[in-house]
Amino acid sequence: MNRCLTLFLSSMMLAATSLPLLAPLSVQAQGTPRTFPESALRGKLVVTLPPEVSLNGKPDRLSPGARIHDTNNLLVMSGGLINRELVVNYVRDGHGLIHEVWILTPQEAAMKRPARPA
């Protein structure tokens, strides 16, 4: 009983001391606009059956290890996005597959960006 109480109290103290350290990170990230690579293009993405996708109405494919960032810049799995039409910025890998995707907020989508490679 004594050991459980000691473990509980020590974990509570650890949580209380680490909370102030994490708070500035979340506050700092709220107002910071995301930056995208210069090579990123704009498109409408629909995940059909991962790794198969439709980009701007044409069949395409995600690369092995493709990363999809949601509007909070957290990584999401392609399986959770099936049949949703998303406005995205994306970058292709050396083989022409879609390698990195950022799901855009309405404010980010309002900013102009090329839809096709120059």
Secondary structure, DSSP 4 states (H G I P E B T S, - for coil): -HHHHHHHHHHHHHHHHHHHHHHHHHHHHHSPPP---TT-EEEEEEEEETTEEEETTEEEEEEEEEEEE-TTS-EE-GGGGBT-EEEEEEEE-TTS-EEEEEEPPHHHHHS---SS--
